[in-house]
Amino acid sequence: MLIKPLQVSTELKILRSLNIRMQLSSSEKQYYTNLEKGYEGEKKFEAILLESKLNDFIVSDLLLEKNNSSYQIDSLLISQKTIYLFEIKNFAGDYYIEMDAWYSKSGSEIKNPFDQLKRNESLLRRLLHDFSLSSTITVEPYLLFINPEFTLYQAPLHLPAIFPTQLNRFIDKLKIQSKSSKLNRTYQKLAEQLVSLHLVKPRISRIPEYKFDHPKKGIICGSCCSSISVIIENKVICHVCGYRESVDSTILRSVEEFVLLFPDRKITTNDIFEWCQVIESKKTIRRVLKKNFHYIKQARFSYFIPRNDS
Ligand SMILES: [Zn+2]
């Protein structure tokens, strides 16, 4: 049972948009690609857990805070007596371990994923202790390598890892356990308590600086992410993939992106007109905004805010 699904973080949403609309530096691009890969890996694992139809509670993607430190937990599986804690890595290629340090085959050192797992494990243990559950439930932490193209040389036997070649067997074991697992109210409450601690605010991140004038404006295709320049009979049509969308829904999607990228900027007809570029009249923009947003009329500067009910 899925208690909290994985969601695309605000940071990743912003970087997706900026990656299309401006030139990212090579380190920014690398950071963005890593986030995208991490998300893909977590999505894949969540899908595997859901397909397995376990009786247990699945909590994906928790951002927690304790003593001013933040903790990113990729996936938790709450079963009877055991919480499985997963740190999911979507690494592809060859890696090796030497004296507790992790390297890619090219020789560059990477952040030791085991350290992160240990950190999350100790946080989880402390939380269970706070909830007075530390004697009832044990924590089993795992590094989970989801990408079938991953190989780790010189991995110590005791490393709490699940490699791609072991994943099916691990899931089979969970399935067998889950059949006899009886999750009472205590477990449900624990799952809910953990989710209630999830921080919604975006993490301080490595998003490049930009202003309204900076990213390339225009409408992005809702299917293939190309820039769109054609509108025929009230339909916005992508010249690359042929995707068709109504003008109204395209404008709304563009406003959503505008709000994501410029949270401090007011939504005005002029700004959205400039942001969309290809919509020919301001009247159309104003009509769509009036229909979907709350209009704040001011003598010189009117603007729109999201409706409470939306
Ligand atoms: Zn397209």
Residues whose N, C-alpha, C, O or C-beta is under 5 A from the ligand:
A	BS01	ZN	C221 S223 C224 C225 S226 C238 V240 C241 G242 Y243
